[in-house]
């Protein structure tokens, strides 16, 4: 059974940093494009960042230069380093895996990030 489990969310002041983690169980990590999405209260879920099929990171304009996605294949984990956080970054952050071999999306349950003074 495929599971994605996010962690690392919390309350941070404007200008602060957080690092989110997403651990993937099952056998999908090596055949998946991993990424992060977020959903702010009252808004639709939006794409934040992901790896392309050839392993290049891509970022939404709103986070470019502040957020960094990385992965540790040995730990089946993808990370999201978030710096210079602003109140508009407040959202539930979701990890997503697109498994090329199955043509399927898998989602975690999300972790809440709140940026407030």
C-alpha positions in Angstrom: 0.0 0.0 0.0 1.3 3.4 -1.0 1.5 6.0 1.7 2.9 9.5 1.8 3.4 11.0 5.2 4.3 14.7 5.7 5.8 16.3 8.7 7.5 19.5 9.8 4.7 22.0 9.7 4.0 24.5 12.5 3.8 28.1 13.5 6.6 30.4 12.3 7.0 34.2 12.4 7.3 36.2 9.1 10.8 35.9 7.7 11.3 32.5 9.4 12.1 29.1 7.9 10.7 25.6 8.0 11.6 22.3 6.5 8.9 19.9 5.5 9.5 16.2 4.9 7.5 13.6 3.0 8.3 9.9 3.4 7.0 7.6 0.8 6.3 4.0 1.6 5.8 1.3 -1.0 7.7 1.0 -4.2 6.8 4.3 -5.9 9.6 6.6 -4.9 11.9 5.5 -7.7 9.3 5.7 -10.4 7.6 8.9 -9.3 7.8 12.6 -9.8 7.6 14.0 -6.3 6.2 17.4 -5.6 4.5 19.8 -3.1 1.1 21.5 -3.3 -0.6 23.8 -0.8 -4.1 24.9 0.0 -4.8 28.1 1.9 -8.1 28.6 3.7 -10.8 29.4 1.2 -8.6 28.7 -1.8 -8.1 25.9 -4.2 -5.1 23.6 -3.9 -2.2 25.0 -5.9 1.1 23.6 -7.2 4.2 24.8 -5.3 7.1 22.8 -6.7 8.0 19.4 -8.1 10.7 17.5 -9.9 10.4 16.9 -13.6 10.8 13.4 -15.0 14.5 14.0 -15.6 15.0 15.2 -12.1 15.0 19.0 -12.5 13.1 21.1 -9.9 10.5 23.6 -11.0 8.9 26.2 -8.8 5.8 28.4 -8.8 6.7 32.0 -9.3 5.3 32.8 -5.8 8.0 30.7 -4.1 10.9 30.9 -6.5 14.1 31.9 -4.7 12.6 31.2 -1.3 11.7 27.5 -1.4 13.9 24.5 -2.3 12.8 21.0 -3.1 15.2 18.1 -2.6 15.1 14.4 -2.2 17.0 11.6 -0.5 16.4 8.4 -2.5 18.0 6.2 0.2 15.4 7.4 2.6 12.4 7.6 0.2 12.0 11.2 1.4 11.4 14.5 -0.3 12.0 17.8 1.5 10.7 21.3 1.1 13.0 23.9 2.6 11.0 27.1 3.0 12.8 30.4 3.8 11.6 34.0 4.1 8.2 32.8 4.9 5.3 35.3 4.7 1.7 35.2 6.0 0.5 34.4 2.5 2.4 31.1 2.7 0.0 30.0 5.4 -1.6 26.8 4.1 -1.8 23.1 4.4 1.1 21.6 2.5 0.6 18.3 0.6 3.1 15.9 -0.8 2.2 14.4 -4.1 3.7 11.5 -6.0 2.9 10.9 -9.7 3.9 7.3 -10.4 4.9 7.1 -14.0 4.7 3.3 -14.0 1.1 3.2 -12.8 0.0 6.6 -14.2 -1.4 7.4 -10.8 -1.3 10.2 -8.3 -0.8 9.7 -4.6 -1.3 12.3 -2.0 -0.4 12.7 1.7 -2.8 14.0 4.3 -1.0 17.3 4.6 0.8 19.4 7.2 -0.3 22.8 8.3 2.1 25.8 8.0 1.1 29.0 9.7 3.1 32.1 9.3 2.1 34.7 11.8 3.5 37.1 14.3 
